[in-house]
Amino acid sequence: MSYVDGYVIPVPNENKEAYFEMARTCAPIFKEFGALRIVENWGDDVPPGKVTSFPMAVNLQEGESVVFSWIVWPDKATRDEGMQKAMQDPRFAEYEGHMPFDGKRMIFGGFQTVVDE
């Protein structure tokens, strides 16, 4: 079964196009290093919760939206190697120090796929 990296990110609405430009630039790099699919989603029905929610999880501020994204890899070994290569790729260097979102509030993790219908 595949392996998935998942991300939840608060992005300032004014940086929406910059975020998706970054995503369009980085997606082919991940694919070059083994990713099968990259999906970026801009939240439009992401309600605040009382105990937990996407907005609470990323400490969403006024004027920001939640982005929910994932990268599908064939397996964890490919992900580990591909992610390492991608992060060392000089094409990523243009985003160092000026990402279009607050990386400190990004939530991410790797997941083993158990059902894929």
All heavy atoms as an XYZ file, in Angstrom:
936
protein
N       0.833     -1.191      0.000
C       0.000      0.000      0.000
C       0.876      1.252      0.000
O       2.015      1.238      0.420
C      -0.897      0.021      1.236
C      -2.069     -0.913      1.157
S      -3.294     -0.127      0.157
C      -4.790     -0.615      0.803
N       0.308      2.352     -0.412
C       1.034      3.615     -0.534
C       1.296      4.252      0.834
O       0.830      3.787      1.869
C       0.248      4.572     -1.422
O      -1.031      4.809     -0.881
N       2.047      5.338      0.785
C       2.375      6.120      1.968
C       1.984      7.566      1.663
O       2.198      8.046      0.553
C       3.872      6.027      2.269
C       4.238      6.508      3.637
C       4.085      5.687      4.741
C       4.718      7.790      3.830
C       4.415      6.127      6.011
C       5.044      8.242      5.091
C       4.893      7.404      6.180
O       5.221      7.840      7.438
N       1.414      8.258      2.643
C       0.902      9.607      2.415
C       1.491     10.572      3.435
O       1.482     10.301      4.634
C      -0.642      9.637      2.514
C      -1.173     11.054      2.372
C      -1.267      8.713      1.475
N       2.008     11.694      2.946
C       2.371     12.818      3.805
C       1.199     13.777      3.774
O       0.751     14.184      2.698
C       3.612     13.546      3.267
C       4.903     12.851      3.623
O       5.019     12.358      4.763
O       5.800     12.816      2.779
N       0.684     14.140      4.944
C      -0.438     15.055      5.032
C      -0.040     16.344      5.710
O       0.824     16.349      6.597
N      -0.663     17.453      5.282
C      -0.337     18.776      5.788
C      -1.599     19.588      6.008
O      -2.513     19.548      5.192
C       0.517     19.559      4.775
C       1.731     18.805      4.309
C       1.654     17.960      3.198
C       2.937     18.937      4.966
C       2.761     17.259      2.776
C       4.056     18.235      4.535
C       3.971     17.401      3.442
O       5.071     16.700      3.023
N      -1.623     20.353      7.089
C      -2.654     21.351      7.321
C      -1.896     22.647      7.610
O      -1.044     22.687      8.506
C      -3.577     20.967      8.496
C      -4.643     22.031      8.707
C      -4.223     19.604      8.256
N      -2.200     23.694      6.831
C      -1.389     24.906      6.860
C      -2.298     26.139      6.897
O      -3.236     26.233      6.108
C      -0.507     24.991      5.588
C       0.306     23.714      5.402
C       0.399     26.221      5.630
C       0.934     23.586      4.031
N      -2.003     27.124      7.778
C      -2.716     28.391      7.711
C      -2.015     29.305      6.704
O      -0.805     29.525      6.791
C      -2.570     28.949      9.135
C      -1.240     28.422      9.593
C      -1.084     27.068      8.926
N      -2.753     29.801      5.737
C      -2.164     30.661      4.710
C      -2.922     31.985      4.679
O      -4.156     31.985      4.563
C      -2.221     29.992      3.314
C      -1.648     30.916      2.247
C      -1.491     28.657      3.318
N      -2.205     33.106      4.765
C      -2.890     34.397      4.622
C      -3.601     34.465      3.272
O      -3.037     34.090      2.236
C      -1.746     35.419      4.692
C      -0.658     34.721      5.462
C      -0.774     33.267      5.044
N      -4.831     34.948      3.294
C      -5.601     35.040      2.048
C      -4.868     35.857      0.993
O      -4.945     35.554     -0.195
C      -6.986     35.636      2.326
C      -7.832     34.715      3.176
O      -7.705     33.491      3.133
N      -8.696     35.300      3.978
N      -4.132     36.868      1.419
C      -3.392     37.693      0.460
C      -2.249     36.912     -0.198
O      -1.732     37.345     -1.222
C      -2.853     38.948      1.133
C      -1.837     38.654      2.215
C      -1.460     39.876      3.041
O      -2.283     40.797      3.158
O      -0.345     39.887      3.580
N      -1.877     35.770      0.368
C      -0.804     34.945     -0.196
C      -1.325     33.724     -0.955
O      -0.552     32.828     -1.291
C       0.140     34.464      0.905
C       0.943     35.573      1.516
O       0.943     36.690      1.024
N       1.621     35.288      2.610
N      -2.626     33.690     -1.233
C      -3.219     32.530     -1.893
C      -2.508     32.204     -3.204
O      -2.090     31.072     -3.422
C      -4.715     32.767     -2.142
C      -5.421     31.580     -2.780
C      -6.916     31.862     -2.922
C      -7.645     30.678     -3.510
N      -9.106     30.922     -3.584
N      -2.367     33.186     -4.073
C      -1.728     32.912     -5.365
C      -0.255     32.551     -5.196
O       0.254     31.669     -5.894
C      -1.910     34.098     -6.308
C      -3.326     34.240     -6.826
C      -3.888     32.951     -7.433
O      -3.180     32.282     -8.227
O      -5.028     32.598     -7.101
N       0.428     33.202     -4.270
C       1.841     32.885     -4.020
C       1.983     31.456     -3.500
O       2.907     30.732     -3.886
C       2.456     33.872     -3.026
N       1.036     31.036     -2.644
C       1.080     29.665     -2.127
C       0.908     28.660     -3.269
O       1.664     27.699     -3.390
C       0.017     29.428     -1.048
C       0.062     28.008     -0.567
C       0.973     27.620      0.402
C      -0.755     27.029     -1.131
C       1.069     26.305      0.813
C      -0.671     25.715     -0.725
C       0.241     25.358      0.241
O       0.334     24.036      0.634
N      -0.090     28.891     -4.110
C      -0.328     27.928     -5.189
C       0.743     27.991     -6.265
O       1.020     26.975     -6.907
C      -1.749     28.047     -5.737
C      -2.741     27.446     -4.778
C      -3.677     28.232     -4.136
C      -2.692     26.104     -4.469
C      -4.555     27.682     -3.214
C      -3.575     25.540     -3.553
C      -4.506     26.328     -2.919
N       1.378     29.116     -6.448
C       2.527     29.180     -7.348
C       3.667     28.328     -6.790
O       4.317     27.578     -7.518
C       2.983     30.630     -7.544
C       4.193     30.758     -8.449
C       3.962     30.231     -9.861
O       2.824     30.311    -10.367
O       4.936     29.722    -10.460
N       3.895     28.425     -5.476
C       4.906     27.589     -4.835
C       4.547     26.105     -4.999
O       5.405     25.282     -5.333
C       5.035     27.924     -3.352
C       6.094     27.107     -2.624
S       6.032     27.303     -0.825
C       4.566     26.326     -0.466
N       3.283     25.782     -4.799
C       2.837     24.395     -4.933
C       3.043     23.887     -6.360
O       3.490     22.752     -6.557
C       1.367     24.274     -4.533
N       2.726     24.730     -7.344
C       2.914     24.323     -8.746
C       4.401     24.159     -9.080
O       4.763     23.337     -9.918
C       2.270     25.345     -9.684
C       0.757     25.244     -9.742
C       0.169     26.148    -10.822
N       0.318     27.566    -10.524
C      -0.555     28.288     -9.812
N      -1.641     27.712     -9.321
N      -0.346     29.569     -9.614
N       5.259     24.927     -8.434
C       6.703     24.808     -8.641
C       7.250     23.546     -7.976
O       8.082     22.842     -8.554
C       7.428     26.051     -8.063
O       6.985     27.201     -8.775
C       8.932     25.917     -8.183
N       6.784     23.262     -6.766
C       7.340     22.154     -5.980
C       6.774     20.789     -6.369
O       7.477     19.776     -6.233
C       7.119     22.415     -4.496
S       8.022     23.861     -3.898
N       5.551     20.737     -6.846
C       4.941     19.443     -7.180
C       5.781     18.626     -8.163
O       6.022     17.437     -7.921
C       3.521     19.640     -7.707
N       6.259     19.203     -9.260
C       7.073     18.400    -10.180
C       8.387     17.913     -9.553
O       8.893     16.858     -9.932
C       7.363     19.348    -11.345
C       6.368     20.433    -11.253
C       5.988     20.531     -9.808
N       8.896     18.675     -8.592
C      10.124     18.244     -7.915
C       9.835     16.988     -7.101
O      10.579     16.007     -7.172
C      10.679     19.369     -7.026
C      11.034     20.591     -7.881
C      11.896     18.880     -6.233
C      11.345     21.846     -7.086
N       8.743     17.007     -6.335
C       8.368     15.813     -5.566
C       8.130     14.627     -6.504
O       8.545     13.510     -6.217
C       7.129     16.072     -4.714
C       7.378     16.936     -3.516
C       6.736     18.153     -3.367
C       8.260     16.539     -2.523
C       6.956     18.955     -2.264
C       8.493     17.338     -1.405
C       7.846     18.545     -1.282
N       7.461     14.858     -7.615
C       7.202     13.774     -8.567
C       8.499     13.240     -9.166
O       8.646     12.029     -9.361
C       6.222     14.227     -9.652
C       4.814     14.418     -9.085
C       3.815     14.656    -10.165
C       3.115     13.342    -10.398
N       2.007     13.432    -11.338
N       9.436     14.132     -9.430
C      10.733     13.711     -9.952
C      11.431     12.746     -8.993
O      12.140     11.836     -9.412
C      11.607     14.952    -10.165
C      12.985     14.681    -10.700
C      13.780     15.965    -10.903
O      13.182     17.014    -11.238
O      15.005     15.915    -10.715
N      11.194     12.935     -7.696
C      11.844     12.105     -6.686
C      10.935     10.998     -6.156
O      11.194     10.441     -5.097
C      12.378     12.977     -5.547
C      13.471     13.913     -6.003
C      13.367     15.271     -5.798
C      14.597     13.434     -6.664
C      14.367     16.140     -6.221
C      15.592     14.294     -7.095
C      15.482     15.648     -6.874
N       9.873     10.666     -6.901
C       9.106      9.466     -6.579
C       7.672      9.630     -6.163
O       6.949      8.642     -6.046
N       7.207     10.847     -5.889
C       5.811     11.031     -5.496
C       4.890     10.652     -6.652
O       5.206     10.885     -7.818
C       5.551     12.475     -5.082
N       3.765     10.080     -6.324
C       2.781      9.676     -7.325
C       1.738     10.762     -7.573
O       1.218     10.887     -8.674
C       2.063      8.401     -6.869
C       2.947      7.188     -6.614
C       2.127      6.061     -6.005
C       3.633      6.752     -7.904
N       1.430     11.525     -6.523
C       0.345     12.500     -6.625
C       0.539     13.575     -5.567
O       0.912     13.280     -4.439
C      -0.977     11.768     -6.390
C      -2.209     12.581     -6.564
C      -3.441     11.694     -6.466
N      -4.629     12.499     -6.706
C      -5.796     12.266     -6.150
N      -5.956     11.236     -5.346
N      -6.828     13.028     -6.415
N       0.268     14.806     -5.932
C       0.314     15.929     -5.005
C      -1.032     16.625     -5.093
O      -1.490     16.963     -6.189
C       1.459     16.918     -5.344
C       2.832     16.258     -5.153
C       1.377     18.150     -4.462
C       3.373     15.607     -6.353
N      -1.674     16.841     -3.946
C      -3.000     17.461     -3.922
C      -2.960     18.650     -2.963
O      -2.534     18.511     -1.816
C      -4.079     16.452     -3.466
C      -5.450     17.108     -3.438
C      -4.076     15.212     -4.354
N      -3.400     19.810     -3.443
C      -3.479     21.035     -2.650
C      -4.940     21.482     -2.627
O      -5.582     21.547     -3.670
C      -2.618     22.143     -3.267
C      -1.152     21.828     -3.345
C      -0.419     22.013     -2.014
O      -1.011     22.544     -1.046
O       0.753     21.611     -1.954
N      -5.451     21.801     -1.441
C      -6.860     22.161     -1.288
C      -6.999     23.417     -0.435
O      -6.479     23.468      0.689
C      -7.620     21.028     -0.594
C      -7.475     19.719     -1.333
O      -8.164     19.475     -2.300
N      -6.557     18.876     -0.878
N      -7.698     24.425     -0.967
C      -7.949     25.669     -0.238
C      -9.292     25.535      0.470
O     -10.314     25.264     -0.166
C      -7.986     26.830     -1.232
C      -8.016     28.170     -0.580
C      -9.122     28.912     -0.280
C      -6.895     28.928     -0.144
N      -8.755     30.096      0.303
C      -7.376     30.126      0.403
C      -5.513     28.704     -0.158
C      -6.540     31.103      0.928
C      -4.679     29.681      0.354
C      -5.192     30.859      0.895
N      -9.310     25.708      1.778
C     -10.529     25.523      2.557
C     -11.614     26.533      2.229
O     -11.344     27.724      2.132
N     -12.840     26.036      2.070
C     -13.968     26.954      1.895
C     -15.153     26.581      2.781
O     -16.140     27.306      2.838
C     -14.371     27.077      0.420
C     -15.180     25.911     -0.096
O     -15.258     24.877      0.584
O     -15.730     26.028     -1.197
N     -15.046     25.461      3.503
C     -16.073     25.062      4.471
C     -15.347     24.402      5.640
O     -15.382     23.192      5.811
C     -17.081     24.108      3.829
C     -18.230     23.771      4.767
O     -18.396     24.458      5.793
O     -18.961     22.804      4.480
N     -14.639     25.217      6.415
C     -13.777     24.723      7.484
C     -14.209     25.420      8.779
O     -13.621     26.434      9.176
C     -12.289     25.000      7.168
C     -11.392     24.346      8.194
C     -11.929     24.529      5.760
N     -15.249     24.902      9.427
C     -15.810     25.597     10.584
C     -14.910     25.511     11.818
O     -14.186     24.532     12.005
C     -17.128     24.848     10.828
C     -16.890     23.482     10.274
C     -15.961     23.672      9.104
N     -14.975     26.542     12.655
C     -14.253     26.477     13.923
C     -14.935     25.464     14.837
O     -16.137     25.239     14.726
C     -14.379     27.896     14.476
C     -15.607     28.448     13.834
C     -15.714     27.779     12.488
N     -14.172     24.853     15.690
C     -14.737     23.867     16.601
C     -14.839     24.393     18.014
O     -14.381     25.493     18.320
N     -15.431     23.569     18.871
C     -15.500     23.912     20.292
C     -14.402     23.203     21.067
O     -13.925     23.708     22.074
C     -16.874     23.546     20.845
C     -17.966     24.399     20.255
C     -19.301     24.140     20.857
C     -20.296     25.009     20.107
N     -21.534     25.154     20.755
N     -14.004     22.022     20.600
C     -12.943     21.262     21.265
C     -11.742     21.102     20.331
O     -10.613     21.360     20.731
C     -13.458     19.875     21.723
C     -12.346     19.075     22.370
C     -14.635     20.030     22.678
N     -12.004     20.698     19.085
C     -10.943     20.573     18.087
C     -11.483     20.989     16.724
O     -12.695     20.951     16.490
C     -10.413     19.127     17.960
O     -11.477     18.286     17.515
C      -9.847     18.624     19.266
N     -10.581     21.398     15.849
C     -10.957     21.731     14.481
C      -9.685     22.057     13.715
O      -8.620     22.279     14.314
C     -11.908     22.941     14.436
O     -11.244     24.118     14.843
N      -9.780     22.106     12.401
C      -8.639     22.534     11.597
C      -8.219     23.963     11.980
O      -7.039     24.220     12.189
C      -8.938     22.449     10.103
C      -8.877     21.054      9.542
C      -9.993     20.469      8.983
C      -7.689     20.330      9.556
C      -9.935     19.192      8.451
C      -7.616     19.051      9.020
C      -8.740     18.479      8.468
N      -9.159     24.923     12.068
C      -8.737     26.273     12.445
C      -8.033     26.326     13.805
O      -7.039     27.027     13.966
C     -10.046     27.066     12.468
C     -10.924     26.361     11.482
C     -10.585     24.896     11.678
N      -8.543     25.586     14.766
C      -7.907     25.574     16.084
C      -6.531     24.923     16.021
O      -5.591     25.385     16.672
C      -8.793     24.828     17.090
C     -10.075     25.563     17.433
S     -11.218     24.562     18.409
C     -10.350     24.510     19.973
N      -6.411     23.876     15.243
C      -5.150     23.134     15.175
C      -3.999     23.972     14.651
O      -2.852     23.802     15.065
C      -5.321     21.883     14.318
N      -4.305     24.909     13.723
C      -3.245     25.741     13.137
C      -3.274     27.178     13.688
O      -2.590     28.039     13.168
C      -3.312     25.752     11.591
C      -3.077     24.361     11.040
C      -4.626     26.341     11.088
N      -4.082     27.390     14.737
C      -4.207     28.724     15.322
C      -4.534     29.755     14.240
O      -3.866     30.777     14.102
C      -2.939     29.110     16.083
C      -3.107     30.364     16.911
O      -4.217     30.726     17.281
N      -2.007     31.040     17.183
N      -5.575     29.446     13.478
C      -5.979     30.285     12.348
C      -6.283     31.703     12.811
O      -6.988     31.912     13.801
C      -7.217     29.680     11.671
C      -7.551     30.230     10.293
C      -6.499     29.793      9.270
C      -8.933     29.759      9.862
N      -5.738     32.684     12.100
C      -5.927     34.094     12.413
C      -6.888     34.719     11.403
O      -7.113     34.174     10.321
C      -4.579     34.819     12.349
C      -3.504     34.215     13.226
C      -3.817     34.307     14.709
O      -4.113     35.379     15.201
N      -3.766     33.186     15.415
N      -7.426     35.862     11.756
C      -8.308     36.583     10.828
C      -7.545     36.876      9.542
O      -6.359     37.222      9.565
C      -8.778     37.888     11.458
C      -9.828     38.591     10.634
C     -10.417     39.798     11.353
O     -10.465     39.801     12.588
O     -10.811     40.734     10.641
N      -8.205     36.672      8.405
C      -7.570     36.928      7.115
C      -6.759     35.754      6.596
O      -6.015     35.898      5.633
N      -6.897     34.589      7.241
C      -6.194     33.377      6.793
C      -7.207     32.300      6.430
O      -8.338     32.322      6.895
C      -5.288     32.825      7.899
C      -4.128     33.712      8.255
C      -3.259     33.138      9.359
O      -3.765     32.395     10.222
O      -2.053     33.447      9.354
N      -6.765     31.352      5.621
C      -7.562     30.173      5.280
C      -6.733     28.933      5.567
O      -5.499     28.971      5.575
C      -7.960     30.191      3.804
O      -8.869     31.241      3.560
N      -7.430     27.825      5.771
C      -6.769     26.546      5.997
C      -6.524     25.873      4.652
O      -7.416     25.795      3.809
C      -7.629     25.627      6.887
C      -7.009     24.243      7.000
C      -7.818     26.240      8.264
N      -5.297     25.398      4.460
C      -4.951     24.585      3.301
C      -4.739     23.159      3.798
O      -4.057     22.935      4.798
C      -3.679     25.122      2.601
C      -3.179     24.139      1.549
C      -3.963     26.475      1.975
N      -5.342     22.211      3.105
C      -5.232     20.783      3.433
C      -4.607     20.114      2.220
O      -5.150     20.188      1.124
C      -6.629     20.242      3.717
C      -6.696     18.779      4.014
C      -5.864     18.183      4.947
C      -7.630     17.986      3.366
C      -5.951     16.832      5.225
C      -7.729     16.632      3.635
C      -6.893     16.054      4.571
N      -3.452     19.509      2.421
C      -2.688     18.975      1.295
C      -2.140     17.602      1.624
O      -1.964     17.257      2.789
C      -1.505     19.898      0.983
O      -1.936     21.212      0.779
N      -1.833     16.854      0.555
C      -1.156     15.586      0.763
C      -0.335     15.207     -0.451
O      -0.575     15.663     -1.554
C      -2.120     14.476      1.163
C      -3.160     14.119      0.152
C      -3.065     13.198     -0.836
C      -4.485     14.659      0.038
N      -4.232     13.135     -1.558
C      -5.118     14.018     -1.038
C      -5.194     15.630      0.759
C      -6.413     14.305     -1.411
C      -6.486     15.927      0.377
C      -7.079     15.260     -0.693
N       0.668     14.382     -0.169
C       1.526     13.819     -1.209
C       1.449     12.314     -1.078
O       1.659     11.770      0.014
C       2.999     14.271     -1.053
C       3.112     15.789     -1.074
C       3.864     13.639     -2.149
C       4.512     16.306     -0.757
N       1.157     11.626     -2.176
C       1.088     10.166     -2.174
C       2.391      9.614     -2.745
O       2.840     10.036     -3.812
C      -0.108      9.656     -3.011
C      -0.155      8.136     -3.015
C      -1.413     10.244     -2.485
N       2.963      8.692     -2.013
C       4.198      8.013     -2.407
C       3.914      6.525     -2.564
O       2.977      6.003     -1.949
C       5.266      8.195     -1.327
C       5.592      9.611     -0.985
C       4.963     10.400     -0.056
C       6.614     10.415     -1.559
N       5.544     11.645     -0.022
C       6.568     11.681     -0.925
C       7.580     10.185     -2.539
C       7.443     12.707     -1.250
C       8.456     11.224     -2.848
C       8.388     12.463     -2.214
N       4.712      5.796     -3.337
C       4.475      4.357     -3.477
C       4.656      3.603     -2.158
O       3.952      2.632     -1.893
C       5.514      3.889     -4.488
C       6.170      5.092     -5.029
C       5.787      6.264     -4.197
N       5.587      4.070     -1.316
C       5.874      3.414     -0.043
C       6.714      4.357      0.806
O       7.175      5.397      0.335
C       6.609      2.084     -0.265
C       7.825      2.226     -1.160
O       8.685      3.075     -0.860
O       7.916      1.501     -2.163
N       6.914      4.006      2.064
C       7.642      4.880      2.986
C       9.109      5.038      2.591
O       9.675      6.127      2.720
C       7.544      4.371      4.421
C       8.128      5.352      5.435
C       7.861      4.904      6.856
C       8.237      5.944      7.886
N       9.611      6.327      7.917
N       9.738      3.980      2.110
C      11.148      4.067      1.715
C      11.326      5.085      0.584
O      12.252      5.900      0.618
C      11.676      2.702      1.302
N      10.427      5.062     -0.396
C      10.489      6.031     -1.492
C      10.258      7.426     -0.956
O      10.931      8.387     -1.352
C       9.453      5.695     -2.581
O       9.690      4.371     -3.043
C       9.523      6.672     -3.743
N       9.312      7.573     -0.037
C       9.044      8.880      0.578
C      10.261      9.395      1.318
O      10.656     10.552      1.166
C       7.851      8.770      1.510
C       7.526     10.049      2.251
C       8.293     10.148      3.547
N       7.564     10.917      4.516
C       7.715     10.791      5.815
N       8.572      9.943      6.304
N       7.040     11.523      6.641
N      10.877      8.550      2.140
C      12.041      8.996      2.918
C      13.164      9.484      2.006
O      13.722     10.562      2.204
C      12.545      7.875      3.823
C      11.591      7.572      4.968
O      10.651      8.354      5.215
O      11.788      6.524      5.622
N      13.462      8.710      0.984
C      14.520      9.077      0.047
C      14.118     10.287     -0.797
O      14.902     11.227     -0.979
C      14.854      7.884     -0.860
C      16.003      8.161     -1.802
C      16.348      6.962     -2.669
O      16.055      5.814     -2.270
O      16.911      7.188     -3.746
N      12.893     10.279     -1.310
C      12.422     11.367     -2.161
C      12.310     12.681     -1.420
O      12.674     13.742     -1.943
N      11.824     12.653     -0.194
C      11.688     13.873      0.589
C      13.066     14.455      0.905
O      13.275     15.669      0.819
C      10.912     13.597      1.877
C      10.546     14.840      2.646
S       9.460     15.995      1.758
C       7.896     15.181      1.904
N      14.012     13.601      1.240
C      15.373     14.068      1.513
C      15.974     14.736      0.274
O      16.533     15.825      0.353
C      16.255     12.906      1.973
C      17.671     13.345      2.301
C      18.544     12.191      2.763
O      18.199     11.027      2.629
N      19.691     12.523      3.306
N      15.820     14.105     -0.874
C      16.344     14.683     -2.118
C      15.645     15.997     -2.444
O      16.294     16.961     -2.864
C      16.182     13.699     -3.275
C      17.134     12.535     -3.227
C      16.881     11.605     -4.399
C      17.837     10.423     -4.396
N      17.548      9.493     -5.503
N      14.340     16.040     -2.273
C      13.587     17.252     -2.584
C      14.027     18.413     -1.697
O      14.228     19.530     -2.178
C      12.086     17.001     -2.440
N      14.191     18.158     -0.406
C      14.569     19.222      0.513
C      15.984     19.740      0.248
O      16.303     20.878      0.595
C      14.454     18.747      1.962
C      13.029     18.482      2.410
S      11.995     19.957      2.318
C      10.775     19.447      1.128
N      16.819     18.939     -0.382
C      18.184     19.352     -0.714
C      18.275     19.945     -2.128
O      19.329     20.446     -2.513
C      19.142     18.168     -0.586
C      19.283     17.668      0.832
C      20.081     16.382      0.929
O      20.395     15.744     -0.072
N      20.397     15.986      2.145
N      17.198     19.900     -2.859
C      17.204     20.376     -4.232
C      17.313     21.898     -4.271
O      16.581     22.597     -3.550
C      15.916     19.923     -4.929
C      15.978     20.125     -6.417
O      15.865     21.300     -6.840
O      16.144     19.143     -7.147
N      18.195     22.452     -5.091
C      18.359     23.905     -5.140
C      17.104     24.657     -5.603
O      16.969     25.845     -5.322
C      19.516     24.114     -6.119
C      19.732     22.823     -6.804
C      19.130     21.748     -5.955
N      16.183     23.984     -6.267
C      14.950     24.655     -6.692
C      14.086     25.053     -5.502
O      13.231     25.933     -5.610
C      14.181     23.773     -7.675
C      14.917     23.604     -9.002
C      14.284     22.556     -9.867
N      14.563     21.222     -9.333
C      14.165     20.085     -9.888
N      13.460     20.113    -11.001
N      14.470     18.920     -9.345
N      14.287     24.395     -4.350
C      13.553     24.760     -3.139
C      14.157     25.989     -2.472
O      13.517     26.647     -1.663
C      13.553     23.600     -2.130
C      12.418     22.645     -2.314
C      12.490     21.638     -3.256
C      11.285     22.743     -1.536
C      11.449     20.747     -3.427
C      10.235     21.852     -1.695
C      10.317     20.860     -2.645
N      15.403     26.311     -2.796
C      16.135     27.387     -2.125
C      15.429     28.737     -2.233
O      15.522     29.560     -1.319
C      17.554     27.490     -2.680
N      14.692     28.981     -3.316
C      14.044     30.274     -3.481
C      12.988     30.538     -2.412
O      12.602     31.675     -2.194
C      13.433     30.419     -4.879
C      12.196     29.585     -5.114
C      11.586     29.838     -6.484
O      10.752     30.751     -6.599
O      11.982     29.127     -7.423
N      12.522     29.483     -1.724
C      11.488     29.651     -0.700
C      12.059     29.709      0.715
O      11.322     29.993      1.653
C      10.449     28.531     -0.812
C       9.740     28.587     -2.136
C      10.016     27.657     -3.128
C       8.834     29.596     -2.404
C       9.384     27.733     -4.365
C       8.198     29.680     -3.634
C       8.476     28.735     -4.603
O       7.854     28.822     -5.824
N      13.361     29.468      0.869
C      13.969     29.517      2.195
C      13.851     30.920      2.768
O      14.218     31.893      2.135
C      15.438     29.095      2.131
C      15.620     27.606      1.939
C      17.078     27.196      1.945
O      17.899     27.871      2.584
O      17.386     26.188      1.290
N      13.306     30.985      3.966
C      13.192     32.261      4.649
C      12.017     33.126      4.258
O      11.771     34.148      4.894
N      11.266     32.748      3.228
C      10.090     33.544      2.848
C       8.991     32.687      2.226
O       8.572     32.892      1.105
C      10.486     34.721      1.948
C      11.092     34.340      0.640
N      12.362     33.897      0.520
C      10.567     34.340     -0.608
C      12.616     33.628     -0.757
N      11.543     33.886     -1.460
N       8.535     31.739      3.029
C       7.408     30.918      2.605
C       6.142     31.786      2.650
O       6.058     32.714      3.453
C       7.238     29.727      3.552
C       8.462     28.829      3.641
S       8.705     27.884      2.147
C       7.766     26.442      2.541
N       5.152     31.475      1.823
C       3.919     32.278      1.833
C       2.955     31.881      2.962
O       1.760     32.135      2.885
C       3.327     32.021      0.450
C       3.849     30.686      0.058
C       5.206     30.562      0.694
N       3.473     31.223      3.999
C       2.671     30.818      5.154
C       3.594     30.716      6.367
O       4.817     30.736      6.234
C       1.961     29.482      4.896
C       2.903     28.329      4.623
C       3.381     27.536      5.655
C       3.304     28.039      3.327
C       4.255     26.483      5.403
C       4.170     26.988      3.062
C       4.642     26.209      4.108
N       2.995     30.591      7.540
C       3.755     30.460      8.788
C       4.012     28.982      9.053
O       3.131     28.262      9.530
C       2.965     31.094      9.930
C       3.679     31.034     11.269
O       4.787     30.457     11.340
O       3.128     31.559     12.249
N       5.215     28.540      8.745
C       5.576     27.131      8.908
C       5.529     26.645     10.342
O       5.396     25.440     10.590
N       5.602     27.543     11.308
C       5.542     27.144     12.716
C       4.170     26.629     13.104
O       4.029     25.913     14.084
C       5.934     28.316     13.616
C       7.384     28.704     13.471
C       7.703     29.917     14.321
C       9.134     30.344     14.050
N       9.404     31.648     14.627
N       3.144     27.017     12.325
C       1.781     26.569     12.621
C       1.317     25.467     11.675
O       0.156     25.059     11.707
C       0.819     27.754     12.579
C       1.092     28.736     13.720
C       0.067     29.832     13.793
N       0.249     30.777     12.694
C      -0.746     31.313     12.003
N      -2.000     31.012     12.255
N      -0.499     32.163     11.033
N       2.223     24.957     10.853
C       1.891     23.858      9.945
C       1.854     22.550     10.737
O       2.696     22.308     11.602
C       2.945     23.747      8.845
C       2.718     22.556      7.929
S       3.851     22.521      6.504
C       5.407     22.151      7.270
N       0.875     21.736     10.439
C       0.780     20.396     11.015
C       1.074     19.420      9.886
O       0.568     19.582      8.770
C      -0.621     20.126     11.581
C      -0.922     21.093     12.716
C      -0.752     18.687     12.054
C      -2.351     21.046     13.157
N       1.899     18.417     10.152
C       2.225     17.450      9.113
C       2.499     16.098      9.737
O       2.771     15.989     10.928
C       3.431     17.916      8.279
C       4.679     18.130      9.095
C       5.606     17.111      9.250
C       4.916     19.341      9.691
C       6.748     17.308     10.008
C       6.067     19.557     10.450
C       6.984     18.527     10.600
N       2.408     15.076      8.918
C       2.717     13.724      9.365
C       2.668     12.762      8.221
O       2.132     13.056      7.157
N       3.287     11.599      8.435
C       3.293     10.535      7.447
C       2.356      9.415      7.871
O       2.285      9.073      9.052
N       1.661      8.843      6.893
C       0.608      7.871      7.184
C       0.693      6.657      6.255
O       0.831      6.821      5.044
C      -0.770      8.524      7.005
C      -0.995      9.705      7.901
C      -0.559     10.966      7.507
C      -1.609      9.552      9.124
C      -0.752     12.067      8.320
C      -1.808     10.658      9.960
C      -1.365     11.911      9.555
N       0.575      5.485      6.828
C       0.465      4.245      6.063
C      -0.969      4.151      5.544
O      -1.922      4.303      6.333
C       0.739      3.036      6.952
C       2.121      2.978      7.524
C       3.083      2.262      6.590
O       2.676      1.527      5.708
N       4.356      2.488      6.815
N      -1.148      3.907      4.269
C      -2.486      3.740      3.709
C      -3.017      2.366      4.104
O      -2.322      1.362      3.969
C      -2.451      3.873      2.184
O      -1.927      5.163      1.861
C      -3.820      3.706      1.570
N      -4.246      2.327      4.608
C      -4.855      1.055      5.005
C      -6.086      0.724      4.174
O      -6.440     -0.442      4.033
C      -5.190      1.016      6.504
C      -3.907      1.057      7.337
C      -6.110      2.142      6.920
N      -6.750      1.741      3.628
C      -7.886      1.533      2.730
C      -7.738      2.547      1.600
O      -7.516      3.731      1.841
C      -9.247      1.751      3.432
C     -10.391      1.634      2.437
C      -9.423      0.763      4.577
N      -7.875      2.066      0.359
C      -7.793      2.955     -0.807
C      -8.787      2.439     -1.830
O      -8.468      1.574     -2.626
C      -6.366      2.980     -1.357
C      -6.184      3.994     -2.471
O      -7.173      4.658     -2.854
O      -5.055      4.123     -2.957
N      -9.997      2.939     -1.769
C     -11.095      2.459     -2.631
C     -11.297      3.387     -3.803
O     -11.360      4.563     -3.663
C     -12.381      2.341     -1.828
C     -12.345      1.244     -0.802
C     -12.375     -0.152     -1.400
O     -12.969     -0.355     -2.471
O     -11.799     -1.041     -0.776
